[in-house]
């Protein structure tokens, strides 16, 4: 396992038990079996480590949502959209719970800006999903429905995270309930409030997109960390395609699928998907 990932895994375990503030770098290094010097080679500070954990969490959920929206059939799309969100939150409950609780204790401007940039990517995917599913719906309703879906995501995730009973969550019931609610809203909303202009204003402070040189640099870094296998071969071919395009779109899609299957390289798959869409 990559050293940074080992540090992140051990830090998350300590954060879950003690909270961010109560956990020291010393405790993290002792649990990880490394020196402080080795820690600071990977992260400049504990704050940077926390940002990296949020990055790791959000990159996976953003890429999973994007993958479902682009590849699932329209018949199953809404169900699978909610399914990937709530099962992901449940699987990563420690980090999700920590982020929600710690966010109420302190104002962390870089963290807020970071989260907003990921939210914009999720909003983009939700709009794409709405356009696929509700072709007869008035365009003026799109952004109101997008924010309704976003609020469903947040509110019901908190129900999962902060539920006091120990009974197993019936995800199928939850998701079927939300599919029904979403379809009713899409059909019955008649008075729009949020316009495309409003959304553009909200996006003005959004982070810049990754440039082609930055994408190639990320690929090179990932190639150093991936063991030989289909993921590495696929990534090398995709890098070559960026430099000298000659592959059929279906082949490119298949190569990206290979990367997407590896949990640590979902973000690279997402960025490549965005790049080859342009």
VOBA-1610 file (N, C-alpha, C; in pm, whole numbers, padded with zeros to 5 digits, always signed):
BEGIN
Unk+00085-00120+00000Unk+00000+00000+00000Unk+00089+00125+00000Unk+00046+00233-00070Unk+00120+00358-00077Unk+00129+00421+00062Unk+00248+00480+00096Unk+00269+00535+00229Unk+00162+00640+00265Unk+00129+00729+00171Unk+00029+00831+00198Unk-00105+00767+00237Unk-00139+00658+00168Unk-00265+00592+00197Unk-00263+00528+00336Unk-00149+00472+00375Unk-00135+00414+00509Unk-00156+00522+00615Unk-00093+00637+00595Unk-00108+00748+00689Unk-00255+00791+00697Unk-00319+00805+00582Unk-00458+00850+00578Unk-00550+00750+00648Unk-00528+00621+00625Unk-00613+00518+00687Unk-00599+00520+00839Unk-00475+00530+00888Unk-00453+00532+01032Unk-00502+00662+01096Unk-00483+00772+01026Unk-00531+00900+01078Unk-00682+00900+01090Unk-00750+00846+00989Unk-00896+00841+00992Unk-00946+00760+01111Unk-00878+00650+01139Unk-00917+00567+01254Unk-00904+00645+01385Unk-00794+00721+01397Unk-00774+00801+01518Unk-00873+00918+01525Unk-00896+00983+01411Unk-00992+01094+01409Unk-01131+01047+01451Unk-01168+00926+01406Unk-01300+00873+01438Unk-01316+00851+01588Unk-01207+00815+01656Unk-01212+00789+01800Unk-01200+00917+01882Unk-01115+01011+01834Unk-01077+01125+01918Unk-01118+01261+01865Unk-01151+01268+01736Unk-01176+01398+01675Unk-01049+01454+01612Unk-01064+01552+01522Unk-00950+01611+01454Unk-00854+01680+01551Unk-00910+01769+01634Unk-00827+01853+01719Unk-00749+01773+01823Unk-00812+01668+01877Unk-00749+01591+01985Unk-00644+01493+01935Unk-00635+01475+01804Unk-00538+01380+01748Unk-00413+01454+01703Unk-00299+01410+01751Unk-00171+01476+01718Unk-00100+01403+01604Unk-00007+01475+01541Unk+00077+01413+01438Unk+00157+01298+01498Unk+00203+01317+01622Unk+00279+01212+01692Unk+00199+01082+01701Unk+00071+01093+01736Unk-00014+00975+01745Unk-00032+00908+01609Unk-00045+00990+01506Unk-00062+00936+01371Unk+00063+00861+01326Unk+00180+00921+01353Unk+00304+00856+01309Unk+00330+00727+01386Unk+00299+00728+01515Unk+00318+00606+01595Unk+00229+00493+01546Unk+00105+00527+01516Unk+00012+00424+01468Unk+00051+00374+01330Unk+00110+00462+01250Unk+00150+00426+01113Unk+00287+00360+01107Unk+00362+00364+01219Unk+00494+00303+01222Unk+00596+00378+01140Unk+00584+00512+01138Unk+00677+00595+01061Unk+00729+00708+01149Unk+00832+00777+01102Unk+00886+00892+01174Unk+00807+01018+01137Unk+00824+01123+01218Unk+00760+01249+01184Unk+00813+01304+01051Unk+00941+01281+01028Unk+01000+01325+00901Unk+00932+01262+00782Unk+00901+01132+00793Unk+00833+01062+00686Unk+00691+01117+00667Unk+00627+01153+00779Unk+00492+01212+00770Unk+00498+01342+00690Unk+00596+01428+00725Unk+00602+01560+00661Unk+00654+01554+00517Unk+00706+01441+00477Unk+00736+01422+00335Unk+00608+01400+00255Unk+00504+01348+00322Unk+00376+01322+00255Unk+00278+01437+00272Unk+00279+01499+00391Unk+00184+01607+00421Unk+00258+01721+00493Unk+00230+01845+00453Unk+00296+01959+00516Unk+00248+01983+00658Unk+00123+01939+00687Unk+00065+01963+00818Unk-00054+01869+00838Unk-00107+01869+00960Unk-00227+01789+00986Unk-00345+01845+00907Unk-00349+01976+00890Unk-00458+02038+00813Unk-00456+01990+00669Unk-00335+01977+00611Unk-00325+01926+00474Unk-00369+01780+00467Unk-00340+01703+00570Unk-00386+01564+00576Unk-00538+01558+00578Unk-00601+01645+00656Unk-00747+01647+00663Unk-00807+01682+00526Unk-00748+01780+00459Unk-00793+01817+00325Unk-00778+01699+00229Unk-00667+01624+00244Unk-00643+01507+00158Unk-00748+01399+00182Unk-00789+01382+00309Unk-00894+01285+00339Unk-01026+01325+00274Unk-01059+01453+00282Unk-01182+01502+00219Unk-01172+01487+00068Unk-01054+01519+00012Unk-01032+01500-00131Unk-01058+01354-00170Unk-00997+01263-00097Unk-01009+01120-00126Unk-01155+01077-00123Unk-01228+01124-00023Unk-01370+01090-00008Unk-01451+01149-00124Unk-01435+01278-00150Unk-01517+01346-00249Unk-01482+01306-00392Unk-01354+01280-00417Unk-01316+01236-00551Unk-01384+01105-00588Unk-01394+01015-00492Unk-01459+00887-00519Unk-01607+00904-00545Unk-01677+00981-00462Unk-01821+00995-00480Unk-01853+01073-00607Unk-01776+01176-00638Unk-01798+01253-00761Unk-01779+01165-00883Unk-01672+01086-00884Unk-01645+01000-01000Unk-01747+00887-01011Unk-01792+00832-00898Unk-01894+00727-00901Unk-02027+00780-00955Unk-02066+00899-00910Unk-02190+00961-00959Unk-02181+00987-01109Unk-02070+01044-01151Unk-02050+01074-01294Unk-02057+00946-01377Unk-01997+00839-01327Unk-01995+00713-01400Unk-02137+00657-01416Unk-02216+00663-01310Unk-02353+00613-01315Unk-02436+00697-01413Unk-02425+00828-01403Unk-02505+00918-01487Unk-02475+00897-01634Unk-02350+00869-01666Unk-02311+00854-01807Unk-02335+00715-01863Unk-02339+00613-01776Unk-02337+00477-01828Unk-02460+00393-01795Unk-02539+00431-01694Unk-02653+00349-01656Unk-02770+00374-01752Unk-02852+00272-01773Unk-02970+00286-01858Unk-03068+00383-01792Unk-03151+00449-01872Unk-03246+00546-01817Unk-03344+00479-01722Unk-03378+00354-01747Unk-03473+00281-01663Unk-03421+00266-01520Unk-03289+00244-01505Unk-03231+00219-01374Unk-03155+00338-01317Unk-03142+00444-01396Unk-03050+00553-01363Unk-03078+00617-01228Unk-03202+00658-01201Unk-03231+00729-01078Unk-03209+00641-00955Unk-03249+00516-00966Unk-03227+00421-00855Unk-03077+00405-00829Unk-03001+00381-00933Unk-02857+00359-00917Unk-02786+00486-00869Unk-02835+00602-00909Unk-02779+00729-00863Unk-02788+00738-00711Unk-02908+00716-00658Unk-02925+00721-00512Unk-02852+00606-00443Unk-02851+00491-00507Unk-02787+00373-00447Unk-02638+00398-00426Unk-02570+00451-00526Unk-02425+00470-00515Unk-02394+00575-00408Unk-02480+00673-00390Unk-02457+00777-00290Unk-02471+00722-00149Unk-02584+00656-00121Unk-02612+00616+00017Unk-02530+00495+00061Unk-02501+00404-00029Unk-02413+00294+00010Unk-02270+00343+00030Unk-02230+00445-00046Unk-02096+00502-00029Unk-02086+00573+00106Unk-02187+00653+00140Unk-02188+00720+00269Unk-02187+00620+00383Unk-02262+00514+00368Unk-02267+00412+00472Unk-02132+00343+00488Unk-02067+00312+00377Unk-01937+00244+00378Unk-01829+00334+00436Unk-01842+00465+00414Unk-01741+00561+00462Unk-01798+00648+00574Unk-01878+00585+00661Unk-01951+00659+00765Unk-01858+00734+00859Unk-01741+00677+00892Unk-01649+00742+00985Unk-01607+00880+00937Unk-01564+00886+00811Unk-01517+01014+00756Unk-01633+01110+00735Unk-01745+01059+00685Unk-01861+01145+00663Unk-01912+01204+00794Unk-01919+01121+00896Unk-01966+01164+01027Unk-01871+01270+01085Unk-01742+01245+01073Unk-01642+01339+01123Unk-01653+01473+01055Unk-01666+01470+00923Unk-01672+01595+00849Unk-01794+01677+00890Unk-01909+01613+00904Unk-02032+01686+00940Unk-02020+01747+01080Unk-01967+01667+01174Unk-01960+01716+01313Unk-01852+01822+01330Unk-01735+01800+01272Unk-01625+01895+01288Unk-01652+02026+01216Unk-01729+02021+01108Unk-01760+02141+01032Unk-01840+02240+01117Unk-01916+02188+01212Unk-01997+02275+01298Unk-01914+02340+01409Unk-01792+02289+01431Unk-01710+02340+01542Unk-01613+02449+01499Unk-01580+02453+01373Unk-01478+02548+01328Unk-01506+02592+01185Unk-01461+02712+01152Unk-01475+02763+01015Unk-01341+02744+00946Unk-01335+02655+00852Unk-01213+02625+00779Unk-01233+02667+00634Unk-01185+02787+00602Unk-01212+02845+00470Unk-01163+02757+00355Unk-01038+02703+00360Unk-00995+02615+00250Unk-01085+02492+00235Unk-01130+02438+00348Unk-01217+02321+00343Unk-01352+02355+00281Unk-01406+02472+00318Unk-01534+02516+00262Unk-01522+02535+00112Unk-01415+02598+00067Unk-01395+02621-00076Unk-01375+02489-00150Unk-01302+02399-00087Unk-01279+02268-00146Unk-01411+02194-00166Unk-01495+02194-00061Unk-01623+02125-00069Unk-01714+02189-00174Unk-01709+02321-00183Unk-01794+02388-00282Unk-01755+02348-00424Unk-01625+02332-00449Unk-01581+02294-00583Unk-01632+02155-00619Unk-01634+02063-00522Unk-01686+01929-00548Unk-01838+01931-00564Unk-01904+02017-00487Unk-02049+02028-00499Unk-02088+02071-00640Unk-02010+02161-00699Unk-02042+02207-00834Unk-02031+02093-00935Unk-01935+02004-00915Unk-01922+01889-01005Unk-02041+01794-00989Unk-02086+01775-00866Unk-02204+01690-00842Unk-02327+01754-00904Unk-02341+01886-00889Unk-02455+01955-00949Unk-02456+01938-01101Unk-02339+01944-01162Unk-02329+01925-01306Unk-02380+01787-01346Unk-02342+01684-01270Unk-02387+01548-01300Unk-02537+01534-01279Unk-02591+01598-01176Unk-02735+01590-01151Unk-02812+01653-01267Unk-02765+01766-01315Unk-02831+01830-01430Unk-02826+01739-01552Unk-02713+01674-01575Unk-02703+01579-01687Unk-02804+01466-01670Unk-02819+01417-01547Unk-02915+01310-01522Unk-03058+01358-01547Unk-03092+01476-01500Unk-03226+01531-01522Unk-03255+01544-01671Unk-03157+01592-01746Unk-03176+01607-01890Unk-03196+01473-01959Unk-03134+01368-01908Unk-03154+01235-01964Unk-03291+01178-01930Unk-03334+01199-01806Unk-03455+01132-01757Unk-03585+01204-01791Unk-03581+01336-01791Unk-03706+01411-01802Unk-03701+01503-01924Unk-03701+01442-02040Unk-03684+01516-02166Unk-03802+01609-02194Unk-03921+01575-02142Unk-04039+01658-02168Unk-04059+01766-02062Unk-03977+01769-01961Unk-03990+01867-01855Unk-03941+02003-01903Unk-04005+02110-01859Unk-03963+02244-01898Unk-03822+02273-01846Unk-03740+02334-01931Unk-03603+02366-01891Unk-03598+02457-01768Unk-03700+02540-01750Unk-03701+02634-01639Unk-03708+02566-01503Unk-03747+02439-01503Unk-03762+02364-01378Unk-03633+02291-01340Unk-03541+02276-01435Unk-03423+02192-01418Unk-03346+02221-01289Unk-03316+02348-01265Unk-03227+02381-01153Unk-03298+02373-01019Unk-03430+02399-01017Unk-03505+02376-00894Unk-03503+02228-00857Unk-03523+02141-00956Unk-03521+01997-00931Unk-03381+01952-00890Unk-03279+02011-00951Unk-03141+01975-00915Unk-03114+02003-00767Unk-03158+02119-00719Unk-03136+02153-00578Unk-03221+02066-00486Unk-03340+02026-00530Unk-03421+01933-00451Unk-03349+01800-00435Unk-03292+01748-00544Unk-03219+01621-00539Unk-03097+01634-00449Unk-03026+01747-00461Unk-02909+01770-00375Unk-02947+01770-00227Unk-03060+01830-00196Unk-03106+01833-00057Unk-03148+01695-00009Unk-03209+01615-00098Unk-03238+01475-00063Unk-03109+01404-00025Unk-03005+01424-00105Unk-02876+01360-00078Unk-02825+01393+00061Unk-02825+01523+00094Unk-02771+01565+00223Unk-02856+01525+00341Unk-02986+01548+00331Unk-03076+01521+00444Unk-03082+01373+00478Unk-03098+01290+00378Unk-03111+01147+00407Unk-02977+01084+00441Unk-02867+01143+00395Unk-02735+01094+00439Unk-02718+01119+00588Unk-02765+01234+00636Unk-02757+01263+00779Unk-02843+01168+00861Unk-02959+01129+00806Unk-03044+01031+00875Unk-02967+00901+00894Unk-02893+00860+00789Unk-02814+00737+00796Unk-02701+00752+00898Unk-02632+00866+00894Unk-02514+00886+00978Unk-02548+00903+01125Unk-02661+00965+01155Unk-02691+01000+01293Unk-02808+00921+01351Unk-02847+00815+01282Unk-02955+00732+01334Unk-02912+00665+01464Unk-02999+00668+01565Unk-02966+00612+01696Unk-03001+00464+01708Unk-03084+00415+01618Unk-03118+00273+01631Unk-03016+00189+01557Unk-03002+00067+01599Unk-02898-00021+01545Unk-02950-00115+01437Unk-03075-00099+01399Unk-03127-00191+01298Unk-03063-00161+01162Unk-03053-00264+01082Unk-02991-00251+00951Unk-03075-00161+00861Unk-03008-00072+00789Unk-03080+00022+00702Unk-03132-00050+00579Unk-03258-00029+00549Unk-03320-00086+00430Unk-03295+00010+00314Unk-03181-00007+00247Unk-03144+00085+00140Unk-03241+00077+00022Unk-03292-00041-00006Unk-03386-00054-00117Unk-03511+00030-00091Unk-03564+00023+00032Unk-03683+00102+00067Unk-03651+00251+00059Unk-03538+00292+00115Unk-03498+00432+00111Unk-03490+00483-00032Unk-03425+00407-00116Unk-03400+00452-00253Unk-03528+00453-00335Unk-03612+00351-00319Unk-03741+00351-00391Unk-03827+00469-00348Unk-03820+00503-00220Unk-03894+00618-00169Unk-03845+00748-00233Unk-03714+00762-00247Unk-03658+00884-00306Unk-03682+00890-00457Unk-03678+00776-00522Unk-03710+00773-00666Unk-03853+00821-00687Unk-03945+00773-00604Unk-04085+00816-00615Unk-04098+00966-00592Unk-04035+01017-00486Unk-04042+01160-00454Unk-03985+01244-00569Unk-03872+01201-00623Unk-03808+01277-00731Unk-03895+01280-00855Unk-03953+01167-00890Unk-04039+01161-01009Unk-04164+01247-00991Unk-04219+01250-00870Unk-04336+01334-00843Unk-04299+01482-00859Unk-04186+01520-00803Unk-04141+01659-00816Unk-04119+01697-00962Unk-04055+01609-01037Unk-04028+01637-01179Unk-04158+01656-01257Unk-04260+01585-01216Unk-04389+01591-01286Unk-04474+01709-01240Unk-04467+01741-01110Unk-04562+01836-01052Unk-04511+01978-01034Unk-04378+02000-01033Unk-04328+02137-01016Unk-04376+02225-01133Unk-04434+02338-01099Unk-04482+02429-01204Unk-04429+02572-01187Unk-04380+02604-01067Unk-04334+02740-01041Unk-04183+02739-01016Unk-04104+02773-01116Unk-03957+02773-01097Unk-03912+02893-01015Unk-03804+02875-00940Unk-03746+02983-00862Unk-03600+03009-00902Unk-03525+02902-00925Unk-03383+02914-00956Unk-03364+02909-01108Unk-03299+03008-01161Unk-03274+03014-01305Unk-03130+02974-01336Unk-03103+02954-01464Unk-02966+02923-01506Unk-02873+03038-01472Unk-02923+03162-01479Unk-02841+03279-01445Unk-02800+03275-01298Unk-02893+03231-01212Unk-02860+03219-01069Unk-02746+03120-01049Unk-02753+03009-01121Unk-02651+02905-01108Unk-02517+02956-01157Unk-02516+03032-01266Unk-02392+03088-01319Unk-02327+03181-01217Unk-02408+03261-01149Unk-02356+03350-01045Unk-02293+03269-00932Unk-02361+03159-00893Unk-02308+03075-00786Unk-02177+03008-00827Unk-02157+02991-00958Unk-02038+02920-01007Unk-01920+03013-01029Unk-01938+03143-01012Unk-01832+03239-01047Unk-01703+03214-00971Unk-01713+03163-00847Unk-01594+03139-00766Unk-01549+02994-00773Unk-01601+02921-00868Unk-01564+02779-00879Unk-01418+02766-00922Unk-01355+02656-00883Unk-01215+02634-00917Unk-01197+02611-01067Unk-01079+02643-01117Unk-01051+02623-01258Unk-01038+02475-01290Unk-01069+02443-01416Unk-01058+02305-01459Unk-00911+02264-01471Unk-00887+02136-01464Unk-00751+02084-01479Unk-00706+02101-01623Unk-00586+02155-01643Unk-00533+02174-01778Unk-00475+02043-01829Unk-00451+02038-01961Unk-00393+01917-02020Unk-00256+01884-01960Unk-00163+01980-01946Unk-00034+01948-01882Unk-00051+01897-01739Unk-00147+01955-01665Unk-00172+01909-01528Unk-00226+01767-01527Unk-00312+01736-01624Unk-00368+01601-01633Unk-00258+01500-01664Unk-00169+01533-01757Unk-00058+01444-01790Unk+00033+01424-01669Unk+00056+01532-01592Unk+00138+01522-01472Unk+00073+01428-01370Unk-00059+01437-01353Unk-00131+01348-01263Unk-00121+01203-01309Unk-00130+01183-01440Unk-00119+01048-01494Unk+00020+00991-01467Unk+00123+01072-01492Unk+00261+01026-01468Unk+00281+00988-01322Unk+00225+01070-01232Unk+00236+01040-01089Unk+00165+00910-01055Unk+00048+00890-01114Unk-00028+00767-01088Unk+00042+00643-01143Unk+00105+00659-01260Unk+00175+00545-01320Unk+00289+00495-01231Unk+00349+00587-01155Unk+00457+00547-01064Unk+00403+00466-00946Unk+00274+00486-00914Unk+00216+00425-00795Unk+00138+00298-00825Unk+00102+00277-00952Unk+00021+00160-00988Unk+00112+00042-01020Unk+00081-00075-00965Unk+00153-00197-01001Unk+00117-00236-01144Unk+00203-00317-01205Unk+00174-00364-01340Unk+00040-00435-01343Unk-00034-00413-01449Unk-00166-00474-01461Unk-00248-00398-01563Unk-00376-00435-01575Unk-00461-00377-01677Unk-00482-00227-01654Unk-00486-00184-01527Unk-00505-00042-01498Unk-00387+00040-01550Unk-00266-00009-01524Unk-00147+00064-01567Unk-00138+00067-01720Unk-00164-00046-01783Unk-00163-00051-01930Unk-00266+00046-01989Unk-00385+00048-01928Unk-00492+00136-01977Unk-00453+00282-01961Unk-00392+00315-01847Unk-00354+00454-01821Unk-00245+00499-01917Unk-00151+00410-01948Unk-00045+00445-02043Unk-00102+00471-02183Unk-00200+00389-02222Unk-00264+00407-02353Unk-00343+00538-02358Unk-00408+00572-02247Unk-00486+00696-02242Unk-00395+00819-02245Unk-00280+00809-02180Unk-00185+00919-02187Unk-00137+00937-02331Unk-00108+00826-02397Unk-00065+00833-02537Unk-00174+00893-02626Unk-00301+00864-02592Unk-00413+00918-02670Unk-00424+01070-02654Unk-00389+01120-02536Unk-00389+01266-02515Unk-00282+01331-02602Unk-00167+01266-02609Unk-00054+01322-02684Unk-00074+01306-02835Unk-00116+01185-02876Unk-00135+01156-03019Unk-00268+01082-03037Unk-00378+01155-03056Unk-00510+01091-03066Unk-00523+01001-03189Unk-00565+00876-03167Unk-00592+00788-03281Unk-00688+00674-03247Unk-00738+00668-03121Unk-00825+00558-03079Unk-00972+00590-03101Unk-01050+00485-03125Unk-01195+00500-03139Unk-01255+00534-03002Unk-01359+00619-02997Unk-01421+00656-02869Unk-01464+00536-02784Unk-01507+00427-02849Unk-01549+00308-02773Unk-01430+00245-02701Unk-01313+00248-02763Unk-01192+00195-02700Unk-01151+00283-02582Unk-01158+00415-02603Unk-01126+00509-02495Unk-01218+00486-02375Unk-01346+00469-02403Unk-01443+00445-02295Unk-01408+00319-02218Unk-01369+00213-02290Unk-01332+00087-02226Unk-01208+00101-02139Unk-01111+00177-02188Unk-00989+00199-02110Unk-01018+00276-01982Unk-01106+00377-01992Unk-01144+00454-01873Unk-01219+00365-01774Unk-01302+00274-01825Unk-01373+00178-01740Unk-01273+00095-01659Unk-01164+00055-01721Unk-01062-00022-01651Unk-01004+00055-01533Unk-00981+00186-01553Unk-00927+00270-01446Unk-01032+00289-01337Unk-01156+00310-01379Unk-01265+00338-01285Unk-01284+00226-01184Unk-01252+00103-01221Unk-01274-00012-01134Unk-01177-00015-01015Unk-01066+00059-01025Unk-00967+00062-00918Unk-01003+00175-00822Unk-01029+00143-00695Unk-01083+00243-00602Unk-00992+00364-00582Unk-00861+00347-00598Unk-00770+00459-00576Unk-00753+00548-00699Unk-00806+00505-00814Unk-00782+00581-00937Unk-00911+00629-01002Unk-01018+00635-00923Unk-01146+00684-00975Unk-01137+00829-01022Unk-01061+00911-00949Unk-01053+01052-00986Unk-00983+01071-01120Unk-00876+00995-01143Unk-00810+01001-01273Unk-00907+00960-01383Unk-00987+00856-01356Unk-01088+00811-01453Unk-01188+00923-01481Unk-01230+00991-01375Unk-01325+01101-01390Unk-01265+01213-01477Unk-01142+01254-01446Unk-01078+01362-01521Unk-01060+01324-01668Unk-01023+01199-01692Unk-01007+01153-01830Unk-01140+01151-01903Unk-01244+01110-01832Unk-01378+01110-01892Unk-01419+01250-01932Unk-01393+01349-01844Unk-01424+01488-01876Unk-01339+01538-01994Unk-01213+01500-01996Unk-01122+01545-02102Unk-01168+01495-02239Unk-01201+01367-02249Unk-01235+01310-02379Unk-01379+01341-02420Unk-01458+01400-02330Unk-01592+01446-02365Unk-01587+01575-02445Unk-01484+01655-02421Unk-01473+01787-02482Unk-01452+01779-02633
//
